[in-house]
Amino acid sequence: MQAENAEQQNALPNDVVEEKTDVAAPTPAEETAEELNAPLLEVKNLKKYFVVDKTLLGKPCAFLKAVDGVSFKLERGKTLGIVGESGCGKTTMGRTILRLYDITDGEIWFKGREVSRLKPREFNKLRPHMQMIFQDPYASLSPRLTVGEIIGEAALEHGIVDKAHYREYILQIMKMCGLQPHYFERYPHEFSGGQRQRICIARALALKPELVICDEPVSALDVSIQAQIINMLKDLQKSLQLTYVFISHDLSVVKHISDSVGVMYLGSMVEYGVKSDIFEHTLHPYTKALFSAVPVPNPHVKMNRIILKGDIPSPVNPPAGCKFHTRCEYCMDICEDIPPEYREVEEGHYCACHLYNSPEDNLKYKEQMEELLRKKREEDQKKLEKSLKYRLFKADKKKESAPDENKAEAESPKEEKNGEEEA
């Protein structure tokens, strides 16, 4: 109870936050016109596979497709909300963008420069500009370091501040995030969950980043503290011109903080667009089912809940064609064999679903279906021929062994008769 009261007291009003924001405002190096006009972050067909099985010789033979062909653009100063069921690859995508996981395939462009193939030493120079707020504030803070050391360690390492101005700089960052100066010498176990999350935010902002990936930063907090953290993030975004990738399960929070929204299912982006388009003009059947689960705070309003049948398929062995066809009420024959193309259905509104194919696309997919059926028939014919050959081979072997068995049977009575005569 005391920790919660302390958290309530530490929430600073907006005008106090804005007074000190100029201290930690990012001062990037001179940028070219091309870098300024380009999206801050652009992801093209990003893939991240984990090896789950190997052959006896150590060759990978089975993969978990955690992120499978994700693409989007994010402009400066905007917030992209990422939503989806647990296990769909949201967190893995965020970690892969920051190169905390090695990229399997695809491209990551930051400020008009491809950074997905940079060597680790070169990418380390960009790390201060790309930071992450982790989901669990209890596990992401070292219990052996004080708050001042946690926030300032990386700032010293990257040369953001020198030792002479270290304490003053960290205290200013702490004040921006609603942390009192006397917390500087305290340890993480002395704080509540909301206070710990503020420490995590201060640690990220101490490096003067341009892009911050927020991995469910308020999921472990109660509703009142969630509102304080969300409002603080919005205030900091306005004052510091930050760009967020906001990962969350809470659709109401995503709607409140985001400018654009991406919906993920089984490692793939199934729908992406401006917030108003996603929430008011939903296209993909999975997005419709996901949004229908949001409770309405009115007991007199009847909810038209869309119940999905079955569970999410395994990312190790995803279904052929559209990954959602095993649970989709609009499933067609084409969905079971051909994966839909991730395309721009409306201006700025992308969707991966066969329901929005053009007549030309249907004609093209019809030809692909015919080709797949032809190949399937050829494979079935080959399997049948192979099976017949094997049966004929077994029959011939049986016929060859039959005379030898008859001869052995014929000789055995003669041997018995000779044995009786000798006796």
C-alpha beads as a LAMMPS data file, in Angstrom:
LAMMPS data file: protein, C-alpha beads

423 atoms
422 bonds

1 atom types
1 bond types

-500.0 500.0 xlo xhi
-500.0 500.0 ylo yhi
-500.0 500.0 zlo zhi

Masses

1 110.0

Atoms # bond

1 1 1 0.000 0.000 0.000
2 1 1 2.851 2.370 0.850
3 1 1 4.549 1.606 -2.462
4 1 1 1.329 2.464 -4.350
5 1 1 0.956 5.736 -2.428
6 1 1 4.558 6.600 -3.214
7 1 1 3.890 5.902 -6.869
8 1 1 0.859 8.209 -6.853
9 1 1 2.938 10.989 -5.265
10 1 1 5.767 10.577 -7.788
11 1 1 3.528 11.244 -10.785
12 1 1 4.574 14.758 -11.840
13 1 1 2.163 17.091 -13.648
14 1 1 2.738 17.692 -17.353
15 1 1 4.016 21.234 -16.899
16 1 1 6.803 19.969 -14.613
17 1 1 7.812 17.351 -17.177
18 1 1 8.002 19.911 -19.941
19 1 1 10.251 22.243 -17.926
20 1 1 13.198 19.829 -18.035
21 1 1 12.644 18.071 -21.327
22 1 1 15.083 20.326 -23.167
23 1 1 17.927 18.844 -21.128
24 1 1 17.584 15.336 -22.535
25 1 1 16.380 16.328 -25.991
26 1 1 18.197 14.274 -28.599
27 1 1 20.900 16.075 -30.546
28 1 1 21.542 13.824 -33.552
29 1 1 24.373 14.439 -35.912
30 1 1 23.740 16.366 -39.100
31 1 1 21.444 14.367 -41.350
32 1 1 21.140 14.505 -45.089
33 1 1 17.900 15.532 -46.814
34 1 1 17.412 11.933 -47.930
35 1 1 17.584 10.690 -44.322
36 1 1 15.148 13.367 -43.134
37 1 1 12.593 12.560 -45.844
38 1 1 12.865 8.780 -45.411
39 1 1 10.765 6.928 -42.806
40 1 1 12.602 6.592 -39.524
41 1 1 12.071 2.817 -39.577
42 1 1 11.206 0.565 -42.498
43 1 1 10.968 -3.216 -42.228
44 1 1 10.883 -5.331 -45.384
45 1 1 9.898 -9.012 -45.309
46 1 1 11.555 -9.586 -41.921
47 1 1 11.985 -13.231 -40.906
48 1 1 13.309 -14.850 -37.756
49 1 1 13.441 -18.656 -37.545
50 1 1 14.664 -20.678 -34.559
51 1 1 16.140 -24.137 -35.080
52 1 1 14.166 -26.750 -33.133
53 1 1 15.575 -29.993 -34.551
54 1 1 18.723 -31.245 -36.293
55 1 1 19.810 -34.338 -38.172
56 1 1 22.436 -36.745 -36.858
57 1 1 25.034 -34.732 -38.765
58 1 1 23.933 -31.496 -37.105
59 1 1 22.083 -30.030 -40.092
60 1 1 18.919 -28.055 -39.127
61 1 1 15.798 -29.859 -40.310
62 1 1 12.955 -28.134 -38.421
63 1 1 12.374 -24.438 -37.682
64 1 1 10.053 -22.402 -35.491
65 1 1 8.926 -19.505 -37.685
66 1 1 8.531 -16.841 -35.008
67 1 1 8.529 -13.920 -37.474
68 1 1 7.630 -14.762 -41.052
69 1 1 7.618 -11.957 -43.618
70 1 1 6.698 -8.779 -41.674
71 1 1 6.748 -5.433 -43.508
72 1 1 5.811 -1.890 -42.408
73 1 1 6.948 1.746 -42.350
74 1 1 7.078 4.102 -39.372
75 1 1 7.381 7.878 -39.730
76 1 1 9.248 10.120 -37.297
77 1 1 7.391 11.141 -34.165
78 1 1 4.627 8.566 -34.710
79 1 1 3.543 5.479 -32.754
80 1 1 2.926 2.072 -34.292
81 1 1 0.813 -0.275 -32.174
82 1 1 1.370 -4.021 -32.606
83 1 1 -1.407 -6.351 -31.420
84 1 1 -2.100 -10.077 -31.654
85 1 1 -2.566 -13.228 -29.600
86 1 1 0.138 -14.519 -27.273
87 1 1 2.817 -16.364 -29.220
88 1 1 2.233 -14.559 -32.530
89 1 1 5.773 -13.104 -32.611
90 1 1 5.292 -9.501 -31.441
91 1 1 8.142 -9.452 -28.918
92 1 1 10.456 -11.462 -31.188
93 1 1 9.859 -8.939 -33.963
94 1 1 10.812 -6.055 -31.662
95 1 1 13.963 -7.788 -30.452
96 1 1 14.943 -8.698 -34.008
97 1 1 14.585 -5.076 -35.154
98 1 1 17.081 -4.091 -32.437
99 1 1 19.362 -6.968 -33.493
100 1 1 19.034 -8.668 -30.099
101 1 1 18.273 -11.711 -32.265
102 1 1 20.125 -12.446 -35.492
103 1 1 18.039 -11.856 -38.620
104 1 1 17.164 -14.909 -40.694
105 1 1 16.058 -12.923 -43.754
106 1 1 14.672 -9.535 -44.747
107 1 1 15.820 -5.931 -44.403
108 1 1 15.704 -3.264 -41.686
109 1 1 16.147 0.363 -42.748
110 1 1 16.788 3.041 -40.117
111 1 1 16.881 6.685 -41.207
112 1 1 17.260 5.666 -44.851
113 1 1 20.150 3.294 -44.164
114 1 1 20.035 -0.493 -44.177
115 1 1 21.225 -1.691 -40.783
116 1 1 20.214 -5.360 -40.940
117 1 1 23.567 -6.431 -42.429
118 1 1 25.883 -4.207 -40.414
119 1 1 28.634 -5.838 -38.433
120 1 1 28.104 -5.825 -34.647
121 1 1 30.805 -3.204 -34.066
122 1 1 29.208 -0.852 -36.597
123 1 1 25.690 -1.475 -35.306
124 1 1 26.772 -0.725 -31.725
125 1 1 27.225 2.918 -32.788
126 1 1 23.504 3.018 -33.620
127 1 1 22.302 1.375 -30.428
128 1 1 21.876 4.654 -28.479
129 1 1 19.353 5.744 -31.160
130 1 1 17.303 2.506 -30.857
131 1 1 16.228 1.489 -27.357
132 1 1 13.758 -0.934 -25.773
133 1 1 11.516 -0.874 -22.715
134 1 1 11.148 -4.480 -21.614
135 1 1 7.922 -6.112 -20.475
136 1 1 8.905 -7.266 -16.982
137 1 1 10.360 -4.477 -14.807
138 1 1 11.206 -7.027 -12.120
139 1 1 13.463 -9.122 -14.385
140 1 1 15.014 -6.347 -16.515
141 1 1 16.656 -4.433 -13.630
142 1 1 19.845 -5.679 -12.000
143 1 1 19.333 -6.141 -8.239
144 1 1 23.022 -5.404 -7.603
145 1 1 22.996 -1.864 -9.053
146 1 1 21.488 1.320 -7.662
147 1 1 18.968 3.327 -9.689
148 1 1 21.631 5.860 -10.637
149 1 1 23.940 3.129 -11.921
150 1 1 21.136 1.407 -13.850
151 1 1 20.132 4.594 -15.652
152 1 1 23.616 5.984 -16.238
153 1 1 25.720 2.893 -16.996
154 1 1 24.969 2.831 -20.745
155 1 1 25.151 6.636 -20.996
156 1 1 28.739 6.521 -19.714
157 1 1 29.614 3.592 -21.985
158 1 1 28.433 5.393 -25.140
159 1 1 29.882 8.766 -24.154
160 1 1 26.527 10.521 -23.790
161 1 1 27.722 12.220 -20.619
162 1 1 31.095 12.551 -18.880
163 1 1 31.780 11.675 -15.253
164 1 1 31.896 15.315 -14.194
165 1 1 28.253 15.913 -15.167
166 1 1 27.071 12.325 -14.633
167 1 1 25.046 12.776 -11.435
168 1 1 23.383 16.011 -12.550
169 1 1 22.405 14.481 -15.894
170 1 1 20.923 11.324 -14.327
171 1 1 18.929 13.358 -11.799
172 1 1 17.425 15.423 -14.615
173 1 1 16.445 12.262 -16.475
174 1 1 14.908 10.838 -13.303
175 1 1 12.869 14.005 -12.745
176 1 1 11.554 13.826 -16.307
177 1 1 10.295 10.298 -15.591
178 1 1 8.701 11.166 -12.262
179 1 1 11.438 9.773 -9.988
180 1 1 12.535 11.665 -6.893
181 1 1 16.245 12.631 -6.482
182 1 1 16.665 10.577 -3.293
183 1 1 15.963 7.401 -5.310
184 1 1 19.432 7.732 -6.863
185 1 1 21.126 5.521 -4.255
186 1 1 18.299 3.014 -3.797
187 1 1 18.011 -0.516 -5.215
188 1 1 15.194 -1.928 -7.440
189 1 1 13.682 -4.132 -4.717
190 1 1 12.706 -1.013 -2.780
191 1 1 10.233 0.150 -5.452
192 1 1 6.741 -0.752 -6.641
193 1 1 6.007 -2.070 -10.127
194 1 1 5.088 1.360 -11.497
195 1 1 8.237 2.938 -10.105
196 1 1 10.371 0.162 -11.591
197 1 1 8.798 0.730 -14.979
198 1 1 9.662 4.435 -14.705
199 1 1 13.265 3.397 -14.021
200 1 1 13.220 1.260 -17.182
201 1 1 11.895 4.217 -19.191
202 1 1 14.555 6.524 -17.716
203 1 1 17.270 4.010 -18.606
204 1 1 16.121 4.038 -22.251
205 1 1 15.787 7.847 -22.459
206 1 1 19.220 8.437 -20.925
207 1 1 20.758 7.454 -24.284
208 1 1 18.741 10.116 -26.181
209 1 1 17.092 7.624 -28.537
210 1 1 15.009 8.389 -31.611
211 1 1 13.224 5.012 -31.709
212 1 1 11.870 3.270 -28.600
213 1 1 10.324 -0.195 -28.764
214 1 1 7.881 -0.596 -25.869
215 1 1 7.276 -4.280 -25.196
216 1 1 4.031 -4.320 -23.185
217 1 1 5.356 -1.703 -20.751
218 1 1 2.114 -1.466 -18.726
219 1 1 0.820 -5.051 -18.816
220 1 1 2.096 -5.851 -15.292
221 1 1 0.621 -2.691 -13.703
222 1 1 -2.813 -1.848 -12.309
223 1 1 -5.121 0.441 -14.283
224 1 1 -4.417 3.706 -12.425
225 1 1 -0.650 3.289 -12.764
226 1 1 -1.087 2.266 -16.419
227 1 1 -2.737 5.612 -17.139
228 1 1 0.137 7.516 -15.519
229 1 1 2.785 5.613 -17.522
230 1 1 0.881 5.996 -20.806
231 1 1 0.373 9.745 -20.300
232 1 1 4.028 10.146 -19.406
233 1 1 5.083 8.310 -22.577
234 1 1 2.858 10.579 -24.674
235 1 1 4.239 13.729 -23.010
236 1 1 7.811 12.565 -23.543
237 1 1 7.054 11.768 -27.183
238 1 1 5.796 15.294 -27.821
239 1 1 8.670 17.007 -26.049
240 1 1 11.518 14.776 -27.315
241 1 1 10.087 13.856 -30.752
242 1 1 10.321 10.159 -29.970
243 1 1 9.062 7.385 -32.242
244 1 1 7.422 4.353 -30.612
245 1 1 6.726 0.763 -31.579
246 1 1 4.145 -0.076 -28.913
247 1 1 3.511 -3.802 -28.375
248 1 1 0.446 -4.635 -26.310
249 1 1 -2.506 -6.980 -25.731
250 1 1 -4.733 -4.155 -24.523
251 1 1 -6.576 -2.806 -27.568
252 1 1 -7.926 0.205 -25.660
253 1 1 -4.375 1.276 -24.756
254 1 1 -3.232 0.775 -28.354
255 1 1 -6.150 2.866 -29.631
256 1 1 -5.281 5.629 -27.154
257 1 1 -1.571 5.919 -27.888
258 1 1 -1.078 4.748 -31.493
259 1 1 -1.165 6.564 -34.837
260 1 1 -1.099 3.349 -36.887
261 1 1 -1.769 -0.280 -35.969
262 1 1 -0.410 -3.623 -37.172
263 1 1 -2.135 -6.939 -36.448
264 1 1 0.014 -10.078 -36.298
265 1 1 -1.015 -13.716 -36.545
266 1 1 1.373 -16.674 -36.359
267 1 1 4.448 -14.590 -37.178
268 1 1 2.917 -12.660 -40.107
269 1 1 1.374 -9.207 -40.437
270 1 1 -2.217 -9.773 -41.572
271 1 1 -3.427 -6.152 -41.464
272 1 1 -1.763 -2.751 -41.148
273 1 1 -3.033 0.787 -41.473
274 1 1 -3.950 4.063 -39.836
275 1 1 -5.667 3.702 -36.460
276 1 1 -9.021 4.982 -37.715
277 1 1 -9.045 2.524 -40.626
278 1 1 -8.131 -0.465 -38.466
279 1 1 -10.699 0.217 -35.736
280 1 1 -13.562 1.583 -37.862
281 1 1 -13.144 -0.264 -41.164
282 1 1 -11.609 -3.636 -40.308
283 1 1 -10.818 -5.891 -43.265
284 1 1 -9.211 -9.148 -42.131
285 1 1 -11.462 -11.805 -40.476
286 1 1 -8.906 -12.337 -37.706
287 1 1 -8.840 -8.618 -36.862
288 1 1 -12.653 -8.595 -36.716
289 1 1 -12.618 -11.545 -34.307
290 1 1 -9.888 -9.935 -32.202
291 1 1 -11.721 -6.614 -31.880
292 1 1 -15.022 -8.337 -31.105
293 1 1 -13.453 -9.594 -27.853
294 1 1 -13.064 -6.053 -26.481
295 1 1 -15.598 -5.608 -23.644
296 1 1 -18.100 -2.746 -23.914
297 1 1 -18.663 -0.817 -20.632
298 1 1 -22.446 -0.868 -21.072
299 1 1 -24.557 -3.779 -19.758
300 1 1 -27.414 -2.892 -22.152
301 1 1 -25.271 -3.266 -25.289
302 1 1 -25.214 -6.773 -26.721
303 1 1 -21.767 -7.820 -27.938
304 1 1 -21.514 -9.607 -31.257
305 1 1 -18.614 -11.801 -30.216
306 1 1 -16.917 -13.795 -32.993
307 1 1 -15.710 -17.086 -31.525
308 1 1 -12.717 -18.614 -33.300
309 1 1 -12.678 -22.397 -33.452
310 1 1 -9.574 -24.302 -32.385
311 1 1 -6.183 -23.059 -31.257
312 1 1 -3.361 -21.271 -33.041
313 1 1 -1.511 -23.778 -35.268
314 1 1 2.075 -24.607 -34.404
315 1 1 4.619 -22.155 -35.848
316 1 1 6.920 -25.165 -36.319
317 1 1 4.454 -26.723 -38.767
318 1 1 2.102 -23.965 -39.983
319 1 1 -0.768 -24.908 -42.316
320 1 1 -0.341 -24.587 -46.073
321 1 1 -1.889 -21.616 -47.835
322 1 1 -3.350 -18.965 -45.549
323 1 1 -2.227 -19.562 -41.962
324 1 1 -5.649 -18.499 -40.668
325 1 1 -7.766 -20.766 -42.892
326 1 1 -8.079 -23.475 -40.203
327 1 1 -10.048 -21.029 -38.003
328 1 1 -11.658 -18.724 -40.587
329 1 1 -15.403 -18.799 -41.226
330 1 1 -14.873 -17.387 -44.746
331 1 1 -12.383 -20.079 -45.791
332 1 1 -12.371 -20.917 -49.543
333 1 1 -10.606 -23.634 -51.530
334 1 1 -7.884 -21.207 -52.573
335 1 1 -7.126 -20.408 -48.912
336 1 1 -6.065 -24.003 -48.232
337 1 1 -3.347 -24.080 -50.908
338 1 1 -2.137 -20.565 -51.808
339 1 1 -0.994 -17.992 -49.213
340 1 1 -2.597 -14.558 -49.721
341 1 1 -0.499 -11.633 -50.838
342 1 1 0.096 -8.811 -48.352
343 1 1 -1.183 -5.889 -50.418
344 1 1 -2.553 -2.355 -50.189
345 1 1 -6.330 -2.864 -50.399
346 1 1 -7.124 0.792 -49.748
347 1 1 -4.877 3.821 -49.564
348 1 1 -2.517 3.172 -46.648
349 1 1 -4.531 0.114 -45.566
350 1 1 -2.772 -3.230 -46.088
351 1 1 -4.298 -6.673 -45.707
352 1 1 -3.384 -10.299 -46.463
353 1 1 -6.662 -12.012 -47.377
354 1 1 -8.119 -13.666 -50.496
355 1 1 -11.474 -11.960 -49.869
356 1 1 -10.060 -8.788 -51.441
357 1 1 -8.517 -10.301 -54.567
358 1 1 -9.128 -8.499 -57.849
359 1 1 -10.502 -10.398 -60.898
360 1 1 -6.982 -10.470 -62.327
361 1 1 -5.667 -11.938 -59.078
362 1 1 -8.378 -14.607 -59.077
363 1 1 -7.444 -15.562 -62.629
364 1 1 -3.776 -15.767 -61.681
365 1 1 -4.517 -17.811 -58.565
366 1 1 -6.811 -20.095 -60.569
367 1 1 -3.900 -20.929 -62.853
368 1 1 -1.711 -21.538 -59.793
369 1 1 -4.375 -23.818 -58.316
370 1 1 -4.555 -25.814 -61.560
371 1 1 -0.771 -26.103 -61.587
372 1 1 -0.767 -27.262 -57.945
373 1 1 -3.460 -29.842 -58.667
374 1 1 -1.515 -31.097 -61.679
375 1 1 1.653 -31.453 -59.613
376 1 1 -0.305 -33.157 -56.846
377 1 1 -1.757 -35.661 -59.310
378 1 1 1.722 -36.325 -60.716
379 1 1 3.100 -36.896 -57.215
380 1 1 0.205 -39.230 -56.368
381 1 1 0.785 -41.124 -59.620
382 1 1 4.501 -41.467 -58.853
383 1 1 3.725 -42.725 -55.352
384 1 1 1.234 -45.239 -56.791
385 1 1 3.751 -46.479 -59.379
386 1 1 6.432 -46.749 -56.723
387 1 1 4.054 -48.740 -54.503
388 1 1 3.144 -51.095 -57.388
389 1 1 6.797 -51.645 -58.239
390 1 1 7.527 -52.489 -54.628
391 1 1 4.654 -54.985 -54.512
392 1 1 5.791 -56.641 -57.773
393 1 1 9.321 -56.817 -56.408
394 1 1 8.086 -58.545 -53.231
395 1 1 5.964 -60.964 -55.305
396 1 1 8.952 -61.874 -57.539
397 1 1 11.111 -62.460 -54.471
398 1 1 8.432 -64.720 -53.038
399 1 1 8.230 -66.732 -56.295
400 1 1 12.026 -67.132 -56.410
401 1 1 12.116 -68.421 -52.855
402 1 1 9.188 -70.845 -53.440
403 1 1 11.152 -73.521 -55.543
404 1 1 13.919 -73.618 -52.952
405 1 1 11.382 -74.237 -50.217
406 1 1 9.678 -77.027 -52.276
407 1 1 13.038 -78.658 -52.987
408 1 1 13.944 -78.552 -49.298
409 1 1 10.596 -80.094 -48.402
410 1 1 11.085 -82.862 -51.010
411 1 1 14.578 -83.721 -49.735
412 1 1 13.589 -83.880 -46.081
413 1 1 11.360 -87.088 -46.451
414 1 1 14.198 -88.853 -48.350
415 1 1 16.600 -88.140 -45.520
416 1 1 14.108 -89.478 -42.976
417 1 1 13.599 -92.697 -45.050
418 1 1 17.347 -93.283 -45.348
419 1 1 17.673 -92.834 -41.612
420 1 1 15.038 -95.478 -40.953
421 1 1 16.739 -97.995 -43.304
422 1 1 20.092 -97.554 -41.570
423 1 1 18.385 -98.066 -38.223

Bonds

1 1 1 2
2 1 2 3
3 1 3 4
4 1 4 5
5 1 5 6
6 1 6 7
7 1 7 8
8 1 8 9
9 1 9 10
10 1 10 11
11 1 11 12
12 1 12 13
13 1 13 14
14 1 14 15
15 1 15 16
16 1 16 17
17 1 17 18
18 1 18 19
19 1 19 20
20 1 20 21
21 1 21 22
22 1 22 23
23 1 23 24
24 1 24 25
25 1 25 26
26 1 26 27
27 1 27 28
28 1 28 29
29 1 29 30
30 1 30 31
31 1 31 32
32 1 32 33
33 1 33 34
34 1 34 35
35 1 35 36
36 1 36 37
37 1 37 38
38 1 38 39
39 1 39 40
40 1 40 41
41 1 41 42
42 1 42 43
43 1 43 44
44 1 44 45
45 1 45 46
46 1 46 47
47 1 47 48
48 1 48 49
49 1 49 50
50 1 50 51
51 1 51 52
52 1 52 53
53 1 53 54
54 1 54 55
55 1 55 56
56 1 56 57
57 1 57 58
58 1 58 59
59 1 59 60
60 1 60 61
61 1 61 62
62 1 62 63
63 1 63 64
64 1 64 65
65 1 65 66
66 1 66 67
67 1 67 68
68 1 68 69
69 1 69 70
70 1 70 71
71 1 71 72
72 1 72 73
73 1 73 74
74 1 74 75
75 1 75 76
76 1 76 77
77 1 77 78
78 1 78 79
79 1 79 80
80 1 80 81
81 1 81 82
82 1 82 83
83 1 83 84
84 1 84 85
85 1 85 86
86 1 86 87
87 1 87 88
88 1 88 89
89 1 89 90
90 1 90 91
91 1 91 92
92 1 92 93
93 1 93 94
94 1 94 95
95 1 95 96
96 1 96 97
97 1 97 98
98 1 98 99
99 1 99 100
100 1 100 101
101 1 101 102
102 1 102 103
103 1 103 104
104 1 104 105
105 1 105 106
106 1 106 107
107 1 107 108
108 1 108 109
109 1 109 110
110 1 110 111
111 1 111 112
112 1 112 113
113 1 113 114
114 1 114 115
115 1 115 116
116 1 116 117
117 1 117 118
118 1 118 119
119 1 119 120
120 1 120 121
121 1 121 122
122 1 122 123
123 1 123 124
124 1 124 125
125 1 125 126
126 1 126 127
127 1 127 128
128 1 128 129
129 1 129 130
130 1 130 131
131 1 131 132
132 1 132 133
133 1 133 134
134 1 134 135
135 1 135 136
136 1 136 137
137 1 137 138
138 1 138 139
139 1 139 140
140 1 140 141
141 1 141 142
142 1 142 143
143 1 143 144
144 1 144 145
145 1 145 146
146 1 146 147
147 1 147 148
148 1 148 149
149 1 149 150
150 1 150 151
151 1 151 152
152 1 152 153
153 1 153 154
154 1 154 155
155 1 155 156
156 1 156 157
157 1 157 158
158 1 158 159
159 1 159 160
160 1 160 161
161 1 161 162
162 1 162 163
163 1 163 164
164 1 164 165
165 1 165 166
166 1 166 167
167 1 167 168
168 1 168 169
169 1 169 170
170 1 170 171
171 1 171 172
172 1 172 173
173 1 173 174
174 1 174 175
175 1 175 176
176 1 176 177
177 1 177 178
178 1 178 179
179 1 179 180
180 1 180 181
181 1 181 182
182 1 182 183
183 1 183 184
184 1 184 185
185 1 185 186
186 1 186 187
187 1 187 188
188 1 188 189
189 1 189 190
190 1 190 191
191 1 191 192
192 1 192 193
193 1 193 194
194 1 194 195
195 1 195 196
196 1 196 197
197 1 197 198
198 1 198 199
199 1 199 200
200 1 200 201
201 1 201 202
202 1 202 203
203 1 203 204
204 1 204 205
205 1 205 206
206 1 206 207
207 1 207 208
208 1 208 209
209 1 209 210
210 1 210 211
211 1 211 212
212 1 212 213
213 1 213 214
214 1 214 215
215 1 215 216
216 1 216 217
217 1 217 218
218 1 218 219
219 1 219 220
220 1 220 221
221 1 221 222
222 1 222 223
223 1 223 224
224 1 224 225
225 1 225 226
226 1 226 227
227 1 227 228
228 1 228 229
229 1 229 230
230 1 230 231
231 1 231 232
232 1 232 233
233 1 233 234
234 1 234 235
235 1 235 236
236 1 236 237
237 1 237 238
238 1 238 239
239 1 239 240
240 1 240 241
241 1 241 242
242 1 242 243
243 1 243 244
244 1 244 245
245 1 245 246
246 1 246 247
247 1 247 248
248 1 248 249
249 1 249 250
250 1 250 251
251 1 251 252
252 1 252 253
253 1 253 254
254 1 254 255
255 1 255 256
256 1 256 257
257 1 257 258
258 1 258 259
259 1 259 260
260 1 260 261
261 1 261 262
262 1 262 263
263 1 263 264
264 1 264 265
265 1 265 266
266 1 266 267
267 1 267 268
268 1 268 269
269 1 269 270
270 1 270 271
271 1 271 272
272 1 272 273
273 1 273 274
274 1 274 275
275 1 275 276
276 1 276 277
277 1 277 278
278 1 278 279
279 1 279 280
280 1 280 281
281 1 281 282
282 1 282 283
283 1 283 284
284 1 284 285
285 1 285 286
286 1 286 287
287 1 287 288
288 1 288 289
289 1 289 290
290 1 290 291
291 1 291 292
292 1 292 293
293 1 293 294
294 1 294 295
295 1 295 296
296 1 296 297
297 1 297 298
298 1 298 299
299 1 299 300
300 1 300 301
301 1 301 302
302 1 302 303
303 1 303 304
304 1 304 305
305 1 305 306
306 1 306 307
307 1 307 308
308 1 308 309
309 1 309 310
310 1 310 311
311 1 311 312
312 1 312 313
313 1 313 314
314 1 314 315
315 1 315 316
316 1 316 317
317 1 317 318
318 1 318 319
319 1 319 320
320 1 320 321
321 1 321 322
322 1 322 323
323 1 323 324
324 1 324 325
325 1 325 326
326 1 326 327
327 1 327 328
328 1 328 329
329 1 329 330
330 1 330 331
331 1 331 332
332 1 332 333
333 1 333 334
334 1 334 335
335 1 335 336
336 1 336 337
337 1 337 338
338 1 338 339
339 1 339 340
340 1 340 341
341 1 341 342
342 1 342 343
343 1 343 344
344 1 344 345
345 1 345 346
346 1 346 347
347 1 347 348
348 1 348 349
349 1 349 350
350 1 350 351
351 1 351 352
352 1 352 353
353 1 353 354
354 1 354 355
355 1 355 356
356 1 356 357
357 1 357 358
358 1 358 359
359 1 359 360
360 1 360 361
361 1 361 362
362 1 362 363
363 1 363 364
364 1 364 365
365 1 365 366
366 1 366 367
367 1 367 368
368 1 368 369
369 1 369 370
370 1 370 371
371 1 371 372
372 1 372 373
373 1 373 374
374 1 374 375
375 1 375 376
376 1 376 377
377 1 377 378
378 1 378 379
379 1 379 380
380 1 380 381
381 1 381 382
382 1 382 383
383 1 383 384
384 1 384 385
385 1 385 386
386 1 386 387
387 1 387 388
388 1 388 389
389 1 389 390
390 1 390 391
391 1 391 392
392 1 392 393
393 1 393 394
394 1 394 395
395 1 395 396
396 1 396 397
397 1 397 398
398 1 398 399
399 1 399 400
400 1 400 401
401 1 401 402
402 1 402 403
403 1 403 404
404 1 404 405
405 1 405 406
406 1 406 407
407 1 407 408
408 1 408 409
409 1 409 410
410 1 410 411
411 1 411 412
412 1 412 413
413 1 413 414
414 1 414 415
415 1 415 416
416 1 416 417
417 1 417 418
418 1 418 419
419 1 419 420
420 1 420 421
421 1 421 422
422 1 422 423
